[in-house]
Amino acid sequence: MDIISEINDDFELYNKAYDIIREAVDNGDTAGVNMLVIKDGYEKCYCEYGMRDIENSLPIQRDTIFRLYSQTKPVTAAAVMLLVSRGKVDLSADIADYLPEFAEQYVNSDGDRKPVSRRITVRDLMNMTSGLAYPDDRFVGGKQSGEMFWKMEQRLYTDNPATTAEFAQMASKLDLCFEPGSQFLYGISADVLGALVERVSGVTFGEFLRTEFFEPLEMYDTDFYVPQDKQHRLAKVYNYGKNGLEECITNHLSLRYMRDVPAAFESGGAGLCSTLDDYSHFATMLMNGGTYNGVRILPEAAVKQLTTTCFAPELKKYLYSGWDWLSGYSYGNLMRICTDETQTSVFSAKGEYGWDGWLGTFFSNEPQHGITLLVGLQQVGIGRAGTLIRKLKNLTMSELV
């Protein structure tokens, strides 16, 4: 089913969610929050409270645009799976088959650098088992990644910013933190996948997403930048300061703060901006087995693979390290996937999937119960708002299941 709007059809859920959100905002946990819940194709609840721009007293609203950061990743995974369904990409193939710059791959363990014994596959990128790190001083490759992003940021506001293709070239020179497939490490794999989609499709990553997903899904406010006529809807980013919440002007992961010009580097791991309504169209398409408004976006088999594939059980300990709330989950195709609801610390059913973003945006699909939950906020590192999101997830499941 496609979304049928019945705003706040569930007043009990609305009232309880509003109280939770208001308390978090009034406590200074975050500046503003909105939440959208859909069940069986019907909108059950939309709730908002707080500010998208404290300094100018602009409230958070339904059309507020958020920087998705890592909530970009499920969209990137869907793009890859679409190419897999067309026979253009093989999940088991060496990524060098598509990105030849990765012909030489080295693993570096505490300074012991040697050629890999098993090369990075596309599946490794989809499962974050590639060994390619985000900036991380624990690893040689992580330090190299930090230097790469620093160099990219120095060019960010020049007339020669790094492109998606250049990113792949630079990433191919990084040492891996472990042998591919042997561990899970959250890193730049999705960004490399964006470059792979670009190379295979022959168009920019952004153009591929617009043609194959955003236009047919009516995601008109979703892109790698925010045009001038929409800038007033882009929420500010906040962090905790001595005097409460303070705007944090950050180019985190070499992405322009205001996203005010078309991006040269279309980051598959972090670059998209969107609204709750736009992202709900993507979520609904997945819930519908690949269709939206009667239009086939993804083959049903591709959606099944996208939303159920998980990595090996022995890798779960790396997922839980630092993310203990993900107990009961596995990971695959750039999303968490619930495999044992008896072990989760949030109310979930087996098969629940989704992901969140560095600034607190959150996406969850519960196929068993037909529930989609989306939350929007812009708080550095999620911060205390992480507790808020789990409260809203638990409330939604309690009220609708």
C-alpha positions as CSV (number, residue, x, y, z in Angstrom):
1,M,0.0,0.0,0.0
2,D,1.1,3.6,-0.5
3,I,0.8,6.2,2.2
4,I,-2.7,7.5,3.0
5,S,-2.6,10.6,5.2
6,E,-4.7,10.5,8.3
7,I,-2.8,13.0,10.4
8,N,-2.6,11.9,14.1
9,D,-5.2,9.1,13.5
10,D,-3.8,7.8,16.8
11,F,-4.2,10.6,19.3
12,E,-2.9,8.5,22.2
13,L,0.4,7.9,20.4
14,Y,0.5,11.6,19.4
15,N,0.0,12.9,23.0
16,K,2.6,10.5,24.5
17,A,5.1,11.2,21.8
18,Y,4.6,14.9,22.1
19,D,5.2,14.8,25.8
20,I,8.5,12.8,25.3
21,I,9.7,15.1,22.6
22,R,8.8,18.3,24.5
23,E,10.6,17.0,27.6
24,A,13.8,16.3,25.7
25,V,13.7,19.7,24.0
26,D,12.9,21.6,27.2
27,N,15.7,19.8,28.9
28,G,18.1,21.0,26.3
29,D,18.9,17.5,24.9
30,T,18.3,18.9,21.4
31,A,16.8,21.9,19.7
32,G,13.9,20.4,17.9
33,V,12.5,17.1,16.8
34,N,9.8,15.8,14.5
35,M,8.5,12.2,14.2
36,L,6.4,10.4,11.6
37,V,4.7,7.0,12.0
38,I,3.0,5.0,9.3
39,K,1.2,1.7,9.7
40,D,-0.1,-0.5,6.9
41,G,0.2,2.4,4.5
42,Y,-1.8,4.8,6.7
43,E,-0.2,7.7,8.5
44,K,-0.9,7.2,12.2
45,C,1.0,10.1,13.8
46,Y,3.0,13.2,13.0
47,C,4.5,15.2,15.8
48,E,6.9,18.2,16.1
49,Y,8.3,20.4,18.8
50,G,11.2,22.8,19.2
51,M,13.3,24.8,16.8
52,R,15.2,24.2,13.6
53,D,16.9,27.6,14.1
54,I,17.0,28.8,17.7
55,E,18.7,32.1,16.9
56,N,16.0,33.2,14.5
57,S,13.1,31.5,16.4
58,L,12.2,29.3,13.4
59,P,10.3,26.2,14.5
60,I,10.9,22.7,13.3
61,Q,8.2,21.8,10.8
62,R,7.0,19.0,8.6
63,D,9.0,20.3,5.6
64,T,12.2,20.8,7.6
65,I,15.2,19.5,5.7
66,F,17.8,17.4,7.6
67,R,21.3,16.4,6.9
68,L,20.9,12.6,6.9
69,Y,24.6,11.7,7.3
70,S,24.6,7.8,7.7
71,Q,20.9,7.5,7.0
72,T,22.2,8.0,3.4
73,K,23.6,4.5,3.5
74,P,20.3,2.5,3.0
75,V,19.7,4.5,-0.2
76,T,23.2,3.7,-1.4
77,A,22.6,0.1,-0.7
78,A,19.4,0.1,-2.6
79,A,21.2,1.7,-5.6
80,V,23.8,-1.1,-5.6
81,M,21.1,-3.8,-5.3
82,L,19.3,-2.3,-8.3
83,L,22.5,-2.7,-10.3
84,V,22.9,-6.2,-9.0
85,S,19.3,-7.0,-10.1
86,R,20.2,-5.8,-13.6
87,G,23.3,-8.0,-13.8
88,K,25.6,-5.0,-13.8
89,V,27.2,-5.7,-10.4
90,D,28.2,-9.0,-8.7
91,L,28.2,-8.9,-4.9
92,S,31.0,-11.5,-4.8
93,A,33.2,-9.7,-7.3
94,D,36.5,-7.9,-6.4
95,I,35.8,-4.2,-6.2
96,A,38.8,-3.7,-8.5
97,D,36.6,-5.2,-11.3
98,Y,34.6,-2.0,-11.2
99,L,37.2,0.4,-9.6
100,P,40.6,-0.6,-11.1
101,E,42.4,1.8,-8.8
102,F,41.9,-0.8,-6.1
103,A,44.1,-3.3,-7.9
104,E,46.6,-3.2,-5.1
105,Q,45.2,-3.8,-1.6
106,Y,47.3,-3.9,1.6
107,V,46.4,-4.6,5.2
108,N,48.4,-2.8,7.9
109,S,48.3,-4.2,11.4
110,D,50.3,-2.1,13.8
111,G,52.8,-1.2,11.1
112,D,53.1,-4.7,9.7
113,R,52.0,-3.9,6.1
114,K,51.5,-6.7,3.6
115,P,49.2,-7.6,0.6
116,V,45.8,-8.8,1.5
117,S,45.2,-12.6,1.5
118,R,41.6,-12.1,0.4
119,R,40.6,-9.1,-1.7
120,I,37.7,-6.7,-0.9
121,T,34.4,-7.7,-2.5
122,V,31.3,-5.7,-3.2
123,R,29.6,-7.6,-0.4
124,D,32.4,-6.5,2.0
125,L,31.5,-2.9,1.2
126,M,27.8,-3.6,1.7
127,N,28.5,-5.3,5.1
128,M,31.3,-2.9,6.4
129,T,33.8,-5.8,6.4
130,S,36.2,-4.2,3.9
131,G,38.7,-2.9,6.5
132,L,38.4,0.7,5.0
133,A,38.1,3.0,8.0
134,Y,36.6,6.4,8.8
135,P,39.2,8.7,10.5
136,D,40.3,6.6,13.5
137,D,43.6,6.9,15.4
138,R,43.4,3.3,16.6
139,F,44.5,2.1,13.2
140,V,47.1,3.0,10.7
141,G,44.5,3.0,8.0
142,G,42.2,5.1,10.2
143,K,44.9,7.8,10.5
144,Q,45.4,7.7,6.8
145,S,41.7,8.2,6.4
146,G,41.8,11.2,8.6
147,E,44.5,12.8,6.5
148,M,42.5,12.1,3.4
149,F,39.4,13.8,4.7
150,W,41.5,16.7,6.0
151,K,43.0,17.2,2.5
152,M,39.5,17.1,1.0
153,E,38.2,19.6,3.4
154,Q,41.0,22.1,2.5
155,R,39.6,22.0,-1.1
156,L,35.9,22.1,0.0
157,Y,35.3,25.8,-0.5
158,T,37.7,26.3,-3.4
159,D,36.9,26.1,-7.1
160,N,38.5,22.7,-7.2
161,P,36.7,20.5,-4.6
162,A,37.4,16.7,-4.6
163,T,34.9,14.7,-6.7
164,T,33.4,11.3,-6.0
165,A,35.8,9.8,-8.5
166,E,38.8,11.4,-6.8
167,F,37.6,10.1,-3.5
168,A,37.7,6.6,-4.8
169,Q,41.2,7.2,-6.1
170,M,42.4,8.5,-2.7
171,A,40.5,5.8,-0.8
172,S,42.3,3.1,-2.9
173,K,45.6,4.2,-1.4
174,L,44.5,3.6,2.2
175,D,45.8,0.6,4.2
176,L,43.1,-1.8,5.4
177,C,42.7,-2.3,9.1
178,F,42.2,-6.0,8.8
179,E,41.9,-8.8,6.2
180,P,38.6,-8.2,4.3
181,G,35.7,-10.2,5.6
182,S,37.4,-11.0,9.0
183,Q,35.9,-8.2,11.0
184,F,33.2,-5.5,11.0
185,L,34.4,-1.8,11.1
186,Y,32.1,1.1,10.4
187,G,33.9,3.1,7.8
188,I,34.0,4.6,4.3
189,S,32.6,1.5,2.4
190,A,29.4,3.2,1.4
191,D,31.3,6.1,0.0
192,V,33.3,3.7,-2.2
193,L,30.0,2.1,-3.3
194,G,28.8,5.6,-4.4
195,A,31.8,5.8,-6.6
196,L,31.2,2.2,-7.9
197,V,27.6,3.1,-8.8
198,E,28.9,6.1,-10.7
199,R,31.5,4.1,-12.6
200,V,29.1,1.3,-13.5
201,S,26.2,3.4,-14.5
202,G,28.2,6.0,-16.5
203,V,26.4,8.9,-14.8
204,T,27.1,10.8,-11.6
205,F,25.9,9.0,-8.4
206,G,23.5,11.9,-7.8
207,E,22.0,11.6,-11.3
208,F,21.6,7.9,-10.9
209,L,19.7,8.3,-7.6
210,R,17.5,11.1,-9.0
211,T,16.5,9.1,-12.1
212,E,16.1,5.7,-10.4
213,F,14.7,6.7,-7.0
214,F,14.0,10.3,-6.2
215,E,11.9,11.2,-9.2
216,P,9.7,8.1,-9.2
217,L,9.4,8.2,-5.4
218,E,8.4,11.9,-5.5
219,M,11.4,12.7,-3.2
220,Y,11.6,16.3,-4.4
221,D,13.4,17.6,-1.3
222,T,16.1,14.9,-1.3
223,D,19.6,15.6,-2.9
224,F,23.2,16.1,-2.1
225,Y,22.7,19.8,-1.8
226,V,19.9,22.2,-0.7
227,P,19.0,24.9,-3.4
228,Q,18.8,28.5,-2.4
229,D,15.0,28.6,-2.4
230,K,15.0,25.8,0.2
231,Q,17.8,27.0,2.4
232,H,15.5,28.5,5.0
233,R,14.1,25.0,5.6
234,L,17.5,23.5,6.4
235,A,17.8,22.9,10.2
236,K,20.8,24.2,12.0
237,V,23.2,21.8,13.7
238,Y,23.6,22.1,17.5
239,N,26.0,20.9,20.1
240,Y,26.2,21.3,23.8
241,G,28.0,24.4,25.1
242,K,28.5,26.1,28.5
243,N,25.4,28.1,28.0
244,G,23.2,25.4,26.5
245,L,22.8,24.5,22.9
246,E,25.1,26.3,20.4
247,E,25.1,26.2,16.7
248,C,27.9,24.0,15.4
249,I,29.1,24.9,11.9
250,T,30.7,21.7,10.9
251,N,32.0,20.3,7.6
252,H,32.1,16.8,9.1
253,L,33.4,14.2,6.6
254,S,34.2,16.9,4.1
255,L,30.6,17.9,3.5
256,R,29.7,21.6,3.3
257,Y,27.7,22.8,6.3
258,M,25.0,24.7,4.4
259,R,25.0,22.2,1.5
260,D,24.4,25.3,-0.6
261,V,26.1,24.3,-3.9
262,P,25.9,21.1,-5.9
263,A,28.3,18.7,-4.3
264,A,31.4,17.5,-6.2
265,F,31.8,14.7,-3.7
266,E,28.4,12.9,-3.6
267,S,29.0,10.9,-0.5
268,G,27.2,7.5,-0.5
269,G,27.8,7.2,3.2
270,A,26.7,10.6,4.5
271,G,25.9,13.2,1.8
272,L,22.1,13.3,1.4
273,C,19.7,15.8,2.8
274,S,16.0,15.0,3.0
275,T,12.6,15.5,4.9
276,L,10.6,12.9,6.9
277,D,8.0,12.8,4.1
278,D,10.5,12.2,1.4
279,Y,12.3,9.4,3.3
280,S,8.9,7.9,4.1
281,H,8.4,7.3,0.4
282,F,11.7,5.4,0.2
283,A,10.7,3.4,3.4
284,T,7.2,2.7,2.0
285,M,8.7,1.4,-1.3
286,L,10.8,-1.1,0.6
287,M,7.8,-2.1,2.8
288,N,5.8,-2.6,-0.4
289,G,8.3,-5.0,-1.8
290,G,9.8,-2.5,-4.2
291,T,6.8,-0.6,-5.5
292,Y,5.5,2.9,-5.0
293,N,2.2,4.4,-6.4
294,G,2.0,1.3,-8.6
295,V,5.5,1.9,-10.0
296,R,8.1,-0.8,-9.7
297,I,11.3,0.8,-8.3
298,L,13.2,-2.4,-7.1
299,P,12.5,-6.0,-8.0
300,E,10.9,-7.9,-5.1
301,A,13.9,-10.3,-5.0
302,A,16.2,-7.3,-4.6
303,V,14.2,-5.9,-1.7
304,K,14.3,-9.3,0.0
305,Q,18.0,-9.5,-0.4
306,L,18.5,-5.9,0.7
307,T,16.5,-6.3,3.9
308,T,17.3,-9.8,5.1
309,T,20.9,-10.5,4.3
310,C,23.1,-10.5,7.4
311,F,26.8,-11.1,8.0
312,A,28.4,-14.1,9.8
313,P,27.4,-14.5,13.5
314,E,31.1,-14.3,14.7
315,L,31.2,-10.7,13.4
316,K,28.4,-9.5,15.7
317,K,30.8,-8.8,18.6
318,Y,32.3,-6.1,16.5
319,L,28.9,-4.6,15.9
320,Y,28.0,-4.5,19.6
321,S,31.3,-3.0,20.6
322,G,30.3,0.6,21.3
323,W,26.8,0.0,20.1
324,D,25.4,-2.2,22.9
325,W,21.8,-1.2,22.1
326,L,22.2,-3.2,18.9
327,S,22.2,-6.5,20.8
328,G,19.8,-8.9,19.1
329,Y,20.7,-7.4,15.7
330,S,22.9,-8.3,12.8
331,Y,24.1,-6.1,10.0
332,G,24.0,-6.3,6.3
333,N,23.6,-4.0,3.2
334,L,24.4,-0.9,5.3
335,M,21.5,-1.5,7.7
336,R,20.9,-3.1,11.1
337,I,18.6,-6.1,10.9
338,C,16.8,-7.6,13.9
339,T,17.6,-11.4,14.2
340,D,16.6,-12.1,17.8
341,E,14.0,-9.9,19.4
342,T,14.5,-11.6,22.8
343,Q,18.0,-10.0,23.0
344,T,17.1,-6.4,21.9
345,S,17.2,-3.4,24.2
346,V,14.5,-1.7,22.2
347,F,11.1,-3.0,21.3
348,S,11.6,-4.7,17.9
349,A,10.3,-7.7,16.0
350,K,12.5,-10.1,14.0
351,G,13.1,-8.6,10.6
352,E,13.1,-5.0,11.6
353,Y,15.6,-3.0,9.7
354,G,16.9,0.6,9.2
355,W,19.6,2.9,10.2
356,D,20.3,6.3,11.7
357,G,22.5,9.3,11.1
358,W,25.3,11.1,12.9
359,L,23.0,14.0,13.7
360,G,20.2,11.9,15.0
361,T,17.9,11.2,12.1
362,F,16.4,7.7,12.5
363,F,14.7,5.2,10.2
364,S,13.0,1.9,11.1
365,N,10.8,-0.5,9.1
366,E,9.0,-3.3,11.0
367,P,7.7,-5.6,8.3
368,Q,6.0,-8.0,10.7
369,H,3.7,-5.1,11.9
370,G,3.7,-2.8,8.9
371,I,5.2,0.0,10.9
372,T,7.6,2.7,9.6
373,L,9.1,5.2,12.1
374,L,11.1,8.2,11.1
375,V,12.6,10.8,13.4
376,G,14.3,14.1,12.5
377,L,16.8,16.2,14.5
378,Q,20.2,17.8,14.1
379,Q,22.4,17.2,17.2
380,V,26.2,16.5,16.9
381,G,26.9,12.9,17.5
382,I,23.2,12.3,18.5
383,G,24.3,13.0,22.1
384,R,21.5,12.7,24.7
385,A,19.0,12.5,21.9
386,G,19.9,8.8,21.5
387,T,17.8,8.0,24.5
388,L,14.9,10.1,23.1
389,I,14.9,8.0,19.9
390,R,14.8,4.7,21.8
391,K,11.9,6.0,23.9
392,L,10.0,7.0,20.7
393,K,10.7,3.5,19.2
394,N,9.5,1.7,22.3
395,L,6.4,3.9,22.6
396,T,5.5,3.4,18.9
397,M,5.7,-0.4,19.2
398,S,3.8,-0.4,22.5
399,E,0.9,1.7,21.1
400,L,0.6,0.0,17.7
401,V,1.4,-3.6,18.1
